[in-house]
Every structure is written in C-alpha cells, then in structure tokens.
C-alpha cells in the first residue's frame, strides 16, 4: 500500500492531506473506514467491522478493483 494511505487511531478521522484517500482503522471499536477525501471534509464510509478478528494493519489490506 502506498505510503500515507493507511492510518490507525482511536477516533476514526483520516490524517492524510485533503484529496488523498486513506484507509483508517479505528482501533477502539474495530472498524475499518475508507475516507476518499482524506482531511478534505467528505464523510468517511465504514467498509468492514473487524470485531473478533486479528489486528488490522496496512499490509493486511488488499484492494481489488
């Protein structure tokens, strides 16, 4: 995964620059988000609930288009 396209935190917001999409692992509630706009103000979307699964990291994400 490209540098800056993944972050993990306890609150959910992306940390990438506006316009740079980013996966966000919200650790406290085990949700994986996709934020298409980064810090650009558009709402992020939950794409997976990882409750009960292994810890997620950027290397574990595969995108199939």
KATA-V802278 format. One record per helix or strand. SS is the DSSP state (alpha for helix, beta for strand). FROM is the first residue (numbers start at 0). LEN is the number of residues. If there is no record, write none. Layout:
ss:SS from:FROM len:LEN
ss:SS from:FROM len:LEN
//
This chain:
ss:beta from:5 len:4
ss:beta from:21 len:5
ss:beta from:30 len:5
ss:alpha from:37 len:3
ss:beta from:44 len:5
ss:alpha from:57 len:3
//
